[in-house]
Amino acid sequence: MTTEYTAQDFKKGQPRWCPGCGDHFFLANLHKAMAELGVPPHQTAVISGIGCSSRLPYYVNAYAMQTIHGRAAAIATGTKIVNPDLTVWQISGDGDGLAIGGNHFIHAMRRNIDLNMILLNNRIYGLTKGQYSPTSPRGFVSKSSPFGTVEDPFRPAELCFGARGRFFARAVANDSAGTIDILKRAYHHKGASVCEILQNCMIFNNGCYDPVYTKEGRKRNAIYVEDGKPLVFGENNEYGLVQDGFSLKVVEIGKDGYTIDDILIHDSHCEDNTLQLKLAMMDGENGFPVALGVIRDVEAPTYDACVNAQVEEVKAKKHYHCFEELLETNDIWEVGG
């Protein structure tokens, strides 16, 4: 008999974030997604590092662990390998996950470990009071860059693709339907899945995603990518994306000879990630919208499954299965009194 769950079954504790913080929105959507997926709390683990977003495991009724700054992916990897039947959700912020945790992030991608990796990106260090982070834009003024940072930021999608990532999706924290959809797709993907969640920090970086932080704004400034459907956007889907040499181009459908048949069709399952990367890199500048939804979803062997299969293969070839049997496989001497 299959047990039906509600979001309430996965709620725990009283969330302690600033009013309006994107973490509140995301947590509510995660609870709903978990309920719809139907994985029991005792078969779920939520693991985080350090930061505002990393408080989240305290508010989920499941196995949970807040670990060390930047080390969530390492702990989550070990958890998944020794407990392959667990569904593991890794929660990281842009500072926690991409600065001190950047090395673990890229190698989790490269190894294709079956983790659901959530990157809550507010482009700031919130818990430590407003320093610029690896995703803060060049020129960003903060407590640690009072005259503007002179660094170029990481773009999470580019980092994921460069590390041979097989799944990348993006949603806005307060877009419930969009967030739940990518979380469910991430769960069903076997391998490392990255979901970038765009959210405002109400205290230190409020408004950084204003163009897409309302439903009306997303109609104008975002494009929801769906497999098998044309890449159109706008309040009335009047705009679309076409290929222009090696680049993408925004056109108005019905003008300059462009029809709906000219618009590119989205395919997240395509092995060639050229178009997927171009979509993921659109940042709302130069007339391009921000791509939301599942941008890449390609299956490949997972590290955890391969490691466990290798262990079983090696064990089957051995003549011993415990330490006592190991001792008895070699010469034995008895020492008399």
Secondary structure by P-SEA (a helix, b strand, c coil): cbbbbccccccccccccccccaaaaaaaaaaaaaaaaccccccbbbbbcccccccccccccccccccccccaaaaaaaaaaaccccbbbbbbccccccccaaaaaaaaaaaccccbbbbbccccccccccccccccccccccccccccccbbbbcaaaaaaaacccbbbbbbccaaaaaaaaaaaaaacccbbbbbbbbbccccccccccccccaaaaaccbbbbbccccccccccccccccccccbbbbbcccccccccccbbbbbcccccaaaaaaaaaccccccbbbbccccbbbbcccaaaaaaaaaaaaaaacccccaaaaaaccbbbbbcc
